[in-house]
Amino acid sequence: MQSNIEDLLRELAPQVLGALVRRSGQFDACEDAVQEALLAAARQWPKDGTPDNPRSWLLTVATRRLTDQLRSETARRRREETAAALEPAVPGEASAYDDTLTLLFLCCHPSLSAPSQLALTLRAVGGLTTAEIASAFLVPEATMAQRISRAKERIRSAGATFAMPPASERHDRLRVVLHVLYLVFNEGYTTSSGPELNRADLTTEAIRLARMLHQLVPEEGEAAGLLALMLLTDARRAARSTADGWIVPLDEQRRELWNMDQIQEGVALLTQTLGRVPVGPYQMQAAIAAVHDEAPTAQDTDWPQILALYEVLERIAPSAVVTLNRAVAVAMVKGPLAGLALLGTLDADGRMAHNHRLEAVRAHLLERAGELVAARDSYRKAARMTASIPEQRYLAMKAAHLA
Amino acid sequence: MKYMIMTFGSAEEGVKAMGRDWMLEMVAFMQALDKDLRESGELVDDHGLADGSQAKTVRFENGIPVPTDGPFAESKESLVGYWIVDVDSEERAIEIASRIVAFIKAPIEVRRVMDAPPDF
């Protein structure tokens, strides 16, 4: 299918769904109806041409599907209520963007598990088909269809409605939305070998949705921060792995492969945001990524600034992972032994007990400190603990070099 | 006909025994195999499993399910990876397995997946 039709359908999907749900209030039935309209468009428009008013076309077809669906249901009361509420499609409604934001909140409802939030967001807001989502997450299509179906039932039984969350909940709900988009980005950002084209599409999709969100809530610093973080991280994608799928760590990456446009956009976003709104963890992580991305070579990296940023991040959003990352910065500024000492404080932390990253960082610092036997053992331990094959190979190789 | 082709043991033992050049060759071999099986249309699924040390085994003891750390089988005999291939004959499944064995020099099990229709 031509990519411009595909892009158009994805863009219109949440607008059409929002308009339909606004009228009929039955999110799950509307979502199915819109899916069918999208599939119909994907079949017909390449042959018959794109209609003059594509949004109106989709809304009309989805409405028709919905009424057919309601007509065939046995619950008479529901049929009468909703059929009365449905009006013919009206093009050019002003609430299109508000609807998308409402939809995003609905799909990221706290009653849903993370995999369900991801799947539902990608379908209802991202406009991806069930098949595309299944393919991206490497599960069978039927499994993904069930996941989405059950997610919608769950939303209904949780009593969620198609309305913006009350002001008192909005901050927390927005944080959930940001986390879901971050998870989508992360899913796409795993290094892999083989024909994993779908993974790159997930990253692109996450950036697209984050950009959409930023435009919907331009006053929210963390939405800008998340988009900046994604751009600044994705900018390095081409350099992160070799053609054979081996991981290339940051200090060994060929920086001429980094995407300068994404870096510039990320930095510009941060410049507009930092200091003007309450700072948050995504902004801080983006700022750290920006310092890395602005260094022409690994040796030019401004590690003292990165350390200072981690210290702020640790104050506003402390976690064992942040401490771990700060230990790396400490080692770069004050030497490997100082970094190792900080890692020692994490050993007693239950959250880190099964985390391979602690061992991997420890191994790296031990190697830098010249403790090669201890480093080798740590690399091996980390290799046993990771669930990522490229990472396992990388760590095993590091150990093998010290054997 | 679908067959599961299984490898056992631990990646770490392999690397410890054989060294880093072997590791590079092993990765290249696995990627080439995966590519060939995709291109021939025979690959259904393949995965590596986490190291046996990360596994948990849940047993039924004194009337309740009890999880403990560690794999079911002895580490060196514990499942560590598999391919599921859809092939014309058992001979072909064994041929694929033989290619792997020639490289890793360790035993591989080939077992039919039960997806045959009943004979009535």
Interface residues (C-beta under 8 A of the other chain):
Chain A: S193 G194 P195 D244 G245 W246 R380 A383 R384 M385 T386 A387 I389 Q392 R393 A396 M397 A399 A400 H401 A403
Chain B: A11 E12 V15 K16 G19 R20 M23 L24 V27 A28 Q31 D34 K35 R38 G48 A50 D51 S53 Q54
